[in-house]
Amino acid sequence: MSSIKLQSELSYLASLFNKDIYLAVKYMLNDFPWKTQVSKAVLKSVDGGNLYEWDTSTLNSVLSSQMMEEERGAFIELVEGYKKDKTKAEVNAIASSMFDHYRNTKIADTVTRFSENPQLLLDKLKEIPSTFSGADGVEIYPLGSKPAQELIEDELGDLSRVFPTNFRIVADATPYKGYLPGQVVMFCSIPGQGKSAAMLQEIALILTDNYTKFHNGDTDKKLKVLWLALGDLMKFDFVTRFTSVVTRENYFNVVANPDKYFTEPVRDLANQLHLVTIPSKKITTQEIVDLVNNGENYYDIVVIDYDSNVKTKEETNSYDAGGELYDALSEIARPTNGQLARLVMVASQPKVMYWSSEHIPLEGAGESSRKQHAVDMMITMGKANGPRPCGIMTVAKSRRGTSNAKSPYIMTEYGHIELVETGKYSLFKQSVA
């Protein structure tokens, strides 16, 4: 009997006795670099069948020649643990972990085998898949197999994780009265018209409410936001804007004396907002995905400000580039690595023909119509003449609610986007800066 050296491999083997996990990873099993004699003996004994159909006596019989009684009992106990029902998130996490082990081991074995032939080594490495795909194990889901609440918990965690909004037309556009995790929400306006301000205002509200319930009430796990500022804004700009929004102090006063208003309570709140400032066209879509997925923090919300400043391939047209980015944003919003769904906000500009429009419709999103199809919610902010940005805010799309709710808005002196009545809006447009 050979000794057991790879405990992780035995864990992966044990997980295959769960039908859902097996179906998710079966496409890689024939090529999986099994190292232990236990794994090889068990898989050889399957002989065209399925491990998840084995009973304990069958497993015990196969293991009797490979393991001592104590080891055998421990492994069977591990198998029984995996056989219990797993959530979709748990299945995805295990399958992704198994893929990582598969890929890392394949790379190491390939490097060892072909190290003396660099060109062949490069060719062989290219054959190893770079990302996990369970295409051959696509879930076929009987729609009535679980209660609605259980399904919600599998995908979203809990509807108590709905993020609040400052804007009544957004709240009224959804049955949840806010933003549902797993959504991609676009804010669309011309430069300087308030889309970044609106997103920052929403983030400030969410952080101020301190939704520790998002992490099962764990007060040590505060909600975290990742904001990718792609362009020419500096950290100082975000400090002053965030401070003005939170304190409701005139923005010019904050800029003139930031230390006076960027107090410890404001700083504590700001620490939950993690900022990345990158010049335009210096980060790719895949790099954004990697940054979110591979960092040490789980982010409840990710903000992209703004989409056209993401680096694309030179040969890629605007339609395909828009689709590539928004597909990636959907992946970030609804991760397949076992993490909870998160909210993604993205700033975008409208088509040139709408740059002077007081109201921007759904078809007004610029560059790629694929954006309109990919997003779950689209909020537009048109332009009217006024001392500060103002116009009509419209919920142009709400996938799980109602669309086309409108309201006039103005930007206040402290950087808030405020929905106002028609009378106040008309007076604001007529006023002098």
C-alpha positions in Angstrom: 0.0 0.0 0.0 1.3 3.4 -1.0 1.4 6.2 1.5 -1.0 9.2 1.2 0.9 12.4 0.3 -1.6 14.7 -1.2 -4.4 15.4 1.2 -5.9 18.0 -1.1 -6.1 15.4 -3.9 -8.0 13.1 -1.6 -10.4 15.9 -0.8 -11.0 16.5 -4.5 -11.6 12.7 -4.9 -14.1 12.7 -2.1 -16.0 15.7 -3.6 -16.7 13.6 -6.7 -19.2 11.6 -4.7 -21.4 14.6 -4.8 -23.4 14.6 -8.1 -23.4 18.4 -8.6 -19.7 18.7 -8.1 -19.0 15.7 -10.3 -21.1 17.2 -13.2 -19.3 20.5 -12.8 -15.8 19.1 -13.2 -16.3 15.9 -15.2 -14.9 17.4 -18.4 -11.4 17.6 -16.8 -11.4 14.2 -15.0 -9.8 12.2 -17.8 -6.9 14.6 -18.0 -6.6 15.3 -14.2 -3.1 14.6 -12.9 -4.0 12.2 -10.1 -1.0 11.3 -8.1 -2.0 8.9 -5.3 -2.7 5.2 -5.7 -5.9 5.6 -3.8 -7.3 8.0 -6.5 -6.1 5.9 -9.3 -7.6 2.7 -7.8 -11.0 4.4 -7.1 -11.3 6.0 -10.6 -10.3 2.7 -12.3 -13.0 0.9 -10.4 -15.7 3.3 -11.6 -15.5 1.7 -15.1 -17.9 3.9 -16.9 -20.2 4.4 -13.9 -20.6 7.4 -11.5 -18.9 7.7 -8.1 -22.0 9.5 -6.7 -24.0 6.3 -7.3 -21.7 4.2 -5.0 -22.8 3.1 -1.6 -20.6 2.9 1.4 -20.0 -0.9 1.1 -18.7 -0.5 -2.5 -16.4 2.3 -1.5 -15.1 0.4 1.5 -14.4 -2.7 -0.7 -12.3 -0.7 -3.2 -10.4 1.1 -0.4 -9.6 -2.1 1.5 -6.5 -2.8 -0.5 -5.3 0.8 -0.5 -5.8 2.1 3.0 -5.5 1.0 6.6 -8.8 0.7 8.4 -8.4 4.0 10.3 -7.5 5.9 7.1 -10.4 4.3 5.3 -12.9 5.4 8.0 -11.6 9.0 7.8 -11.9 9.1 4.0 -15.4 7.6 4.1 -16.4 10.2 6.6 -15.0 12.9 4.3 -17.1 11.4 1.4 -20.2 11.5 3.5 -19.7 15.2 4.2 -19.4 16.0 0.5 -22.5 13.9 -0.3 -24.7 16.3 1.7 -26.5 18.9 -0.3 -24.3 21.9 -1.3 -25.4 25.3 -2.5 -24.5 26.5 -5.9 -21.9 28.8 -4.5 -20.3 25.9 -2.6 -20.3 23.7 -5.7 -18.7 26.5 -7.7 -16.1 27.1 -5.0 -15.0 23.5 -4.9 -15.0 23.1 -8.7 -12.9 26.3 -9.1 -10.5 25.0 -6.4 -10.2 21.7 -8.2 -9.5 23.5 -11.5 -6.8 25.6 -9.9 -5.1 22.4 -8.6 -5.5 20.8 -12.0 -4.0 23.8 -13.8 -1.1 24.3 -11.4 -0.2 20.6 -11.4 -0.4 20.4 -15.2 1.9 23.5 -15.5 4.5 22.0 -13.2 4.4 18.6 -14.9 4.7 20.3 -18.3 7.6 22.5 -17.3 9.5 19.5 -15.9 8.8 17.3 -19.0 9.6 19.8 -21.7 12.1 22.2 -20.0 14.8 21.3 -22.5 12.7 22.3 -25.5 11.5 25.9 -25.0 9.3 26.1 -28.1 7.6 22.8 -27.4 7.2 23.9 -23.8 5.5 27.1 -24.9 3.1 25.2 -27.2 2.2 22.7 -24.5 1.6 25.4 -21.9 -0.8 27.1 -24.4 -2.9 23.9 -24.5 -3.6 24.1 -20.7 -6.9 26.0 -20.1 -6.4 29.3 -18.3 -9.9 29.7 -16.9 -12.4 27.3 -15.3 -15.2 26.3 -17.5 -17.9 23.9 -16.6 -19.5 23.8 -20.0 -19.7 20.1 -20.1 -21.3 20.1 -16.7 -23.9 22.8 -17.5 -26.5 22.8 -14.8 -30.0 21.7 -16.0 -32.2 23.1 -13.2 -35.7 21.8 -12.6 -37.4 25.1 -11.9 -39.5 23.9 -9.0 -36.8 21.9 -7.3 -36.2 24.5 -4.5 -38.3 27.0 -2.6 -37.8 30.5 -3.8 -36.1 31.7 -0.6 -33.5 28.9 -0.8 -32.8 29.7 -4.5 -32.3 33.4 -3.5 -29.9 32.4 -0.7 -27.9 30.3 -3.2 -27.4 33.1 -5.6 -27.6 36.3 -3.6 -27.3 35.4 0.1 -30.4 37.2 1.2 -32.7 40.0 0.0 -31.7 41.9 3.2 -28.5 42.6 1.2 -30.4 45.1 -1.1 -28.4 48.3 -1.2 -30.4 51.5 -0.5 -30.7 54.5 -2.9 -30.9 58.3 -2.5 -33.2 58.5 -5.5 -36.9 57.8 -5.2 -37.4 57.0 -8.9 -34.7 54.3 -8.5 -36.4 52.9 -5.4 -39.8 53.0 -7.1 -38.5 51.3 -10.2 -37.7 48.0 -8.3 -39.7 45.8 -5.9 -36.7 45.9 -3.6 -36.5 49.7 -3.2 -32.9 49.7 -4.0 -30.1 47.9 -5.9 -30.0 44.1 -5.9 -26.6 42.4 -5.6 -25.7 40.7 -8.8 -26.8 43.7 -10.9 -24.8 45.9 -13.3 -26.1 49.4 -13.0 -25.1 52.1 -15.6 -25.1 55.8 -14.9 -25.0 57.6 -18.3 -24.4 61.3 -18.8 -22.0 63.7 -20.6 -18.7 64.6 -18.9 -19.2 66.9 -15.9 -22.9 66.4 -15.7 -23.0 64.4 -12.4 -22.8 60.6 -13.1 -19.7 60.2 -10.9 -21.3 62.4 -8.3 -24.5 60.4 -8.3 -22.6 57.1 -7.8 -20.4 58.6 -5.0 -23.6 59.8 -3.3 -25.1 56.3 -3.5 -21.9 54.8 -2.1 -21.7 57.3 0.7 -25.3 56.4 1.7 -24.6 52.7 1.7 -21.4 53.1 3.7 -23.1 55.5 6.2 -25.8 52.9 6.9 -22.9 50.5 7.7 -24.6 47.3 6.4 -22.8 44.8 8.6 -25.8 42.4 7.9 -24.3 41.9 4.5 -21.8 39.6 6.3 -24.2 37.8 8.5 -24.1 40.5 11.2 -20.3 40.1 11.7 -19.3 43.6 12.9 -15.7 42.9 12.2 -16.5 42.7 8.4 -17.5 46.1 7.2 -18.9 46.5 3.8 -16.1 47.4 1.2 -16.3 49.2 -2.1 -13.7 49.1 -4.8 -13.7 52.3 -7.0 -11.6 52.2 -10.2 -11.1 55.8 -11.3 -9.9 55.6 -14.9 -8.8 59.0 -16.1 -7.2 62.2 -14.8 -8.8 62.5 -11.3 -6.4 62.4 -8.4 -6.9 60.9 -4.9 -7.3 64.5 -3.6 -10.4 65.0 -5.9 -12.1 61.9 -4.3 -11.2 62.9 -0.7 -12.7 66.4 -1.2 -15.7 65.2 -3.1 -16.5 62.4 -0.7 -16.0 64.7 2.3 -18.4 67.3 0.7 -21.0 64.7 0.1 -20.8 63.1 3.5 -20.6 66.4 5.5 -23.0 68.4 3.2 -20.4 71.2 3.3 -20.0 73.5 0.3 -17.5 71.8 -2.0 -15.4 75.0 -2.4 -15.0 75.3 1.3 -13.8 71.7 1.5 -11.3 72.2 -1.3 -10.0 75.4 0.4 -9.5 73.7 3.8 -9.8 69.9 3.5 -8.2 69.1 6.9 -11.0 71.0 8.6 -13.7 68.7 7.2 -11.9 65.4 6.5 -12.3 64.5 10.2 -11.7 61.1 11.8 -15.3 60.0 11.5 -15.2 60.9 7.7 -11.9 59.1 7.4 -13.2 56.0 9.1 -16.0 55.9 6.6 -13.7 56.6 3.7 -11.5 53.7 4.6 -14.2 51.4 3.4 -13.9 52.9 0.0 -10.8 51.5 -1.7 -9.6 53.7 -4.6 -7.6 52.8 -7.6 -6.5 55.7 -9.8 -5.3 54.7 -13.3 -4.7 56.9 -16.4 -7.0 56.3 -19.3 -6.4 53.2 -21.4 -3.9 51.7 -19.0 -5.9 48.8 -17.6 -7.6 46.0 -19.6 -10.9 44.2 -19.0 -9.2 41.1 -17.9 -6.9 43.0 -15.5 -10.0 44.5 -13.9 -11.5 41.0 -13.4 -8.2 39.7 -11.9 -7.9 42.7 -9.6 -11.4 42.1 -8.2 -11.2 38.3 -8.0 -7.6 37.8 -6.8 -7.2 40.5 -4.2 -7.1 39.9 -0.5 -10.5 41.7 0.0 -14.0 40.7 -1.0 -15.7 43.8 -2.4 -19.5 44.1 -2.0 -19.6 46.9 -4.6 -17.3 47.6 -7.6 -17.4 50.9 -9.4 -15.9 51.5 -12.9 -15.5 55.2 -13.7 -15.7 55.1 -16.6 -16.2 52.4 -19.3 -14.6 54.1 -22.3 -11.3 54.5 -20.5 -10.7 50.8 -20.2 -7.9 49.6 -22.5 -9.1 47.6 -25.5 -7.3 45.7 -28.3 -6.4 48.0 -31.2 -8.2 45.9 -33.7 -11.4 45.6 -31.6 -14.4 47.7 -32.8 -16.4 49.7 -30.3 -19.4 47.3 -30.5 -17.3 44.3 -29.5 -15.2 46.3 -27.0 -18.4 47.4 -25.2 -19.7 43.8 -25.2 -16.4 42.4 -23.8 -16.3 44.9 -20.9 -19.9 44.5 -20.0 -19.8 40.7 -20.1 -16.9 41.0 -17.7 -18.8 43.3 -15.4 -21.6 40.7 -15.4 -19.0 38.1 -14.3 -17.8 40.4 -11.5 -21.4 41.0 -10.4 -22.3 37.3 -10.4 -19.1 35.5 -9.5 -18.7 31.7 -10.1 -15.9 31.2 -7.5 -18.2 30.8 -4.5 -18.3 34.5 -3.5 -21.6 36.3 -2.9 -23.1 38.3 -5.7 -22.0 42.0 -5.7 -23.3 45.3 -7.1 -21.4 46.8 -10.0 -21.8 50.4 -10.9 -20.4 51.8 -14.2 -20.3 55.3 -15.6 -20.8 55.8 -19.3 -21.3 58.6 -21.8 -24.2 58.9 -24.2 -24.1 59.1 -28.0 -23.0 62.5 -29.3 -26.4 63.3 -30.6 -27.7 63.4 -27.0 -25.0 65.6 -25.4 -27.3 68.6 -25.4 -30.5 66.7 -24.6 -32.4 67.3 -21.4 -33.6 63.7 -21.4 -31.5 60.7 -22.5 -33.5 57.6 -23.5 -32.4 53.9 -23.4 -31.0 54.0 -26.9 -28.8 57.0 -25.9 -26.0 54.9 -24.4 -22.9 55.5 -26.5 -20.5 53.3 -28.5 -22.1 49.9 -28.2 -25.7 48.8 -28.1 -24.5 45.7 -26.3 -24.2 47.8 -23.2 -28.0 48.4 -23.2 -28.7 44.6 -23.4 -26.0 43.7 -20.7 -26.9 46.1 -17.9 -29.6 45.3 -15.4 -30.4 49.0 -14.7 -29.6 52.1 -16.7 -30.0 55.5 -15.2 -29.5 58.5 -17.5 -28.9 62.1 -16.6 -29.7 64.6 -19.3 -28.3 68.2 -19.6 -30.2 71.5 -19.2 -28.8 75.0 -18.8 -28.3 76.0 -15.2 -25.7 77.4 -12.8 -24.7 73.9 -11.9 -25.5 70.5 -13.7 -29.2 69.9 -14.0 -31.5 68.0 -16.3 -33.9 65.0 -16.3 -32.9 61.8 -14.5 -34.5 58.7 -16.0 -34.5 55.0 -15.1 -34.3 54.0 -18.7 -34.1 50.3 -17.9 -34.9 48.2 -14.9 -34.7 44.5 -15.7 -36.6 43.4 -12.5 -38.9 46.3 -12.2 -40.4 49.2 -14.2 -38.7 51.5 -16.6 -39.0 55.1 -17.8 -39.6 56.8 -14.4 -38.3 60.4 -14.7 -37.6 63.4 -12.4 -35.9 66.7 -12.8 -32.6 66.9 -10.9 -30.1 69.6 -9.8 -26.6 69.4 -8.3 -26.3 71.2 -5.0 -23.4 73.3 -3.8 -22.1 70.3 -1.8 -22.1 67.9 -4.8 -25.3 66.1 -4.1 -27.7 65.1 -7.0 -31.1 66.2 -5.7 -34.4 65.2 -7.3 -36.7 68.3 -7.3 -40.2 69.3 -8.3 -40.8 70.9 -11.7 -41.2 74.4 -10.2 -37.9 74.4 -8.4 -36.2 73.0 -11.5 -37.5 75.7 -13.7 -36.4 78.4 -11.3 -32.9 76.7 -11.0 -32.5 76.7 -14.8 -33.4 80.4 -15.0 -31.1 81.5 -12.2 -27.6 83.0 -12.7 -24.4 81.3 -11.6 
